[in-house]
């Protein structure tokens, strides 16, 4: 799950305001639950600039050092689920994480070899724990240059919260996996329509206009699940978490019988365009989670994924 400063460093602060922003802004700023005086557009823009400047100050105030040993008492949702998958796999020696940010997940995963990729890390890359290596670059460049003799056993995708990039990361990651590998994708269930807005700057502005201060942003990553369900029968998946979305639902991806990950083909441009046209309201009708997500309880989904490796 993202934070203001984590997403700012990925998306930058100069993104153009997307088409449709003004309409959604007007709806948000005039939301019924917002009681204070309505602000003008110019006041709103200045307020967002101030928010961003404070984000930068907070981001640059401290550079943390990754912990040498995982602390089982302070695991987040992602690390807890990844460790459950890793411990249930007969062989799990290598782990890849796309989108590392502060390294809070990377440092807590209990796998012998851990590889992180992020163009803007928020930790000291000169002081890495044993078994951890880091690539300060965008994921596209990493996948273009990586030359691994052995595939990854476990992968975590938590990069840009734009579905097209996450889908691209998924396909690229699959090509350096093996049939028994597992992939966990973050942010597949947004909190609401504003959280699902694909541009971070605009989402932040819209949430502020509507009076929300949580800063949670998922983007439109949920569309990756729709693409998998429609165009990739060779992949199996489930979304683990609670129906009320309170525990950051995530998707587990694994391979069907006889699938060669290295030969998996991406969906066509026409197929991807079909997914692109879908909206949050069309998928999450009346704010209900659609059946296509295949939502199950965390332990149930993990058992399901692990059982597939025994077939």
C-alpha positions in Angstrom: 0.0 0.0 0.0 1.4 3.3 -1.0 2.1 6.5 0.9 2.3 10.1 -0.4 6.1 10.2 -0.5 6.5 6.6 -1.8 4.3 7.4 -4.9 5.7 10.9 -5.4 9.2 9.6 -6.1 7.8 7.1 -8.6 5.5 9.4 -10.5 7.3 12.8 -10.0 5.6 16.1 -9.3 5.2 17.4 -12.8 2.7 15.0 -14.3 0.1 16.6 -16.6 -3.5 16.7 -15.2 -5.3 13.9 -17.1 -8.4 14.3 -19.2 -11.5 14.2 -17.0 -9.8 15.7 -14.0 -11.8 18.9 -13.9 -15.1 17.0 -13.9 -14.1 14.7 -11.1 -12.6 17.6 -9.2 -15.8 19.5 -9.2 -17.7 16.4 -7.9 -15.1 15.9 -5.2 -14.8 19.4 -4.0 -18.6 19.7 -3.7 -18.9 16.4 -1.9 -21.9 16.4 0.6 -19.7 15.5 3.5 -17.3 18.4 3.0 -18.6 21.1 5.4 -16.0 23.9 5.1 -16.0 26.7 2.6 -15.7 25.7 -1.0 -12.3 26.7 -2.4 -11.6 28.2 -5.8 -9.5 26.3 -8.4 -6.5 28.6 -7.9 -6.7 28.1 -4.1 -6.9 24.4 -4.7 -3.8 24.3 -6.9 -1.8 26.3 -4.4 -2.9 23.9 -1.6 -1.7 20.9 -3.7 1.7 22.6 -4.3 2.0 23.1 -0.6 1.2 19.4 0.1 3.8 18.3 -2.4 6.5 20.5 -0.9 5.9 19.0 2.5 6.1 15.5 0.9 9.5 16.3 -0.5 10.7 17.7 2.9 9.5 14.6 4.7 11.0 12.2 2.1 14.5 13.8 2.2 14.5 14.2 6.0 15.8 10.6 6.7 17.4 7.8 4.8 17.0 4.5 6.6 19.2 1.5 6.7 17.7 -1.9 6.0 17.5 -4.2 9.0 20.0 -7.1 9.0 17.4 -9.7 10.2 13.7 -9.9 9.7 11.5 -9.1 12.7 8.5 -11.4 12.9 6.7 -9.0 15.3 6.5 -6.1 12.8 5.6 -7.8 9.5 3.4 -5.8 7.2 0.7 -7.5 5.0 3.1 -8.0 2.1 6.0 -9.5 4.0 3.7 -11.8 6.0 2.0 -13.2 2.9 5.3 -13.5 1.0 6.9 -15.4 3.9 3.9 -17.7 4.1 4.3 -18.5 0.4 8.0 -19.0 0.7 7.8 -21.3 3.8 5.2 -23.4 2.0 7.3 -23.9 -1.1 9.6 -26.9 -1.3 12.3 -24.8 -2.8 12.3 -21.0 -2.5 15.8 -19.7 -2.8 15.4 -16.5 -4.9 13.1 -13.5 -4.5 12.6 -10.4 -6.8 10.8 -7.2 -5.7 9.8 -4.5 -8.2 9.1 -1.2 -6.4 11.1 -1.2 -3.1 10.6 2.3 -1.8 11.8 2.3 1.8 12.7 -1.4 1.7 10.2 -2.4 4.5 9.1 -5.5 2.6 12.5 -6.4 1.1 14.2 -6.5 4.5 11.5 -8.7 6.0 11.2 -11.5 3.4 12.9 -14.7 4.5 14.5 -15.9 1.3 18.2 -16.6 0.8 18.6 -14.4 -2.2 16.7 -11.1 -2.4 16.9 -8.7 -5.3 15.3 -5.3 -5.4 14.6 -2.9 -8.3 13.7 0.7 -7.9 14.9 3.9 -9.6 14.4 6.0 -6.4 15.2 4.0 -3.3 14.5 5.5 0.1 17.2 3.7 2.0 21.0 3.5 2.1 21.9 1.3 -0.8 25.5 1.1 0.4 24.5 -0.8 3.5 22.6 -3.9 2.5 21.9 -7.0 4.6 23.6 -10.3 3.6 21.8 -11.9 0.7 20.3 -8.6 -0.6 21.3 -7.0 -3.9 19.8 -3.8 -5.3 19.4 -2.4 -8.8 18.7 1.4 -8.9 16.9 1.6 -12.2 13.4 1.4 -13.7 11.9 -2.1 -14.1 11.9 -1.9 -17.9 15.7 -1.4 -17.9 16.2 -4.2 -15.4 14.2 -6.7 -17.4 16.1 -5.7 -20.6 19.5 -6.2 -19.0 19.0 -9.0 -16.5 20.9 -12.2 -17.4 20.0 -14.9 -14.9 21.0 -18.5 -15.2 18.5 -19.5 -12.6 14.8 -18.3 -12.5 13.2 -16.5 -9.6 11.1 -18.6 -7.2 9.1 -15.7 -5.7 8.2 -12.3 -7.2 6.5 -9.3 -5.7 5.2 -6.5 -8.0 4.7 -3.1 -6.3 6.0 -0.6 -8.8 4.0 2.1 -10.6 0.3 1.8 -9.8 -0.6 2.1 -13.5 -2.1 -1.1 -14.8 -0.3 -1.1 -18.2 3.1 -0.9 -16.5 2.2 -3.5 -13.8 1.0 -5.8 -16.6 4.2 -5.3 -18.5 6.2 -6.0 -15.3 4.1 -9.2 -14.8 4.9 -10.5 -18.3 8.6 -9.7 -18.0 8.8 -11.3 -14.5 7.0 -14.4 -15.8 9.7 -14.9 -18.4 12.4 -15.2 -15.7 10.3 -17.5 -13.5 9.9 -21.3 -13.5 6.7 -23.4 -13.5 6.7 -23.6 -9.7 7.2 -19.9 -9.1 4.7 -17.6 -7.4 4.0 -14.0 -8.0 2.3 -11.6 -5.6 0.8 -8.3 -7.0 0.0 -5.4 -4.7 -2.9 -2.9 -4.8 -5.3 -4.9 -6.9 -8.3 -3.7 -4.9 -8.6 0.1 -4.6 -10.4 1.6 -1.6 -12.7 3.6 -3.7 -13.0 5.4 -7.1 -10.6 8.2 -6.1 -8.0 5.7 -4.9 -8.3 4.0 -8.3 -7.5 7.1 -10.3 -4.5 6.1 -12.5 -2.5 9.4 -12.0 -1.0 9.8 -8.5 -1.0 13.6 -8.6 -4.6 13.8 -9.7 -5.7 11.2 -7.2 -4.0 13.1 -4.3 -5.7 16.3 -5.5 -9.1 14.7 -5.8 -8.9 13.0 -2.4 -7.9 16.3 -0.8 -10.7 18.1 -2.5 -13.1 15.5 -1.1 -11.8 15.9 2.4 -9.8 12.7 2.6 -6.4 12.8 4.3 -5.3 9.1 4.3 -3.2 9.5 1.2 -3.9 5.9 0.1 -3.5 5.4 -3.6 -3.8 2.1 -5.6 -4.1 3.3 -9.2 -5.9 1.1 -11.7 -3.9 -2.1 -11.0 -7.1 -4.0 -10.7 -7.3 -4.1 -14.5 -4.3 -6.4 -14.5 -6.5 -9.1 -12.9 -9.2 -8.5 -15.5 -6.6 -9.0 -18.3 -5.3 -12.2 -16.7 -8.9 -13.6 -16.3 -9.8 -12.8 -19.9 -6.6 -13.4 -21.9 -4.4 -15.8 -19.9 -6.0 -19.2 -19.3 -2.5 -20.5 -18.6 -2.4 -18.5 -15.4 -4.3 -19.2 -12.2 -4.9 -16.6 -9.6 -6.9 -15.5 -6.5 -7.1 -12.3 -4.5 -6.5 -12.7 -0.8 -7.9 -10.4 1.8 -11.1 -9.2 3.4 -14.2 -8.1 1.5 -14.2 -4.8 3.4 -10.7 -4.1 1.9 -9.3 -3.3 5.3 -6.2 -5.6 5.0 -4.9 -4.5 1.6 -6.0 -7.4 -0.7 -3.3 -8.7 -3.0 -3.3 -11.2 -5.9 -1.4 -14.5 -6.0 -0.5 -15.7 -9.5 0.7 -19.2 -10.4 1.1 -21.3 -13.5 -1.2 -24.0 -14.8 -0.1 -27.5 -15.5 2.5 -27.8 -18.3 3.0 -24.1 -18.8 6.4 -22.9 -19.9 6.8 -19.4 -18.4 9.5 -18.4 -20.8 7.1 -18.9 -23.8 4.1 -17.0 -22.4 2.8 -14.4 -24.8 1.3 -11.1 -23.7 -2.2 -10.0 -24.7 -2.6 -8.2 -28.0 -2.9 -4.4 -28.3 -6.6 -4.8 -29.1 -7.2 -7.0 -26.1 -5.3 -4.5 -23.8 -7.4 -1.7 -25.3 -10.5 -3.6 -24.2 -9.3 -3.6 -20.7 -8.2 0.0 -20.8 -11.7 1.2 -21.6 -13.1 -0.4 -18.4 -13.9 2.0 -15.6 -13.9 1.6 -11.8 -17.7 2.0 -11.7 -18.2 -0.6 -14.3 -16.1 -3.2 -12.4 -17.0 -2.3 -8.8 -20.7 -1.8 -9.3 -22.3 -0.2 -6.2 -18.8 -0.4 -4.6 -19.1 -4.2 -4.5 -16.1 -6.5 -5.2 -16.7 -8.4 -8.4 -16.6 -12.2 -8.5 -13.9 -12.0 -11.2 -11.4 -11.1 -8.5 -11.8 -14.6 -7.0 -11.5 -13.2 -3.5 -10.7 -15.6 -0.7 -9.4 -15.4 2.8 -5.6 -15.0 3.1 -4.8 -18.5 4.4 -7.3 -20.2 2.0 -5.7 -18.5 -1.0 -2.2 -19.3 0.1 -3.1 -23.0 0.6 -4.7 -23.0 -2.8 -1.7 -21.6 -4.5 0.7 -23.9 -2.7 -1.4 -27.0 -3.5 -1.1 -26.3 -7.2 2.6 -27.0 -7.0 2.0 -30.5 -5.9 -0.2 -31.5 -8.9 
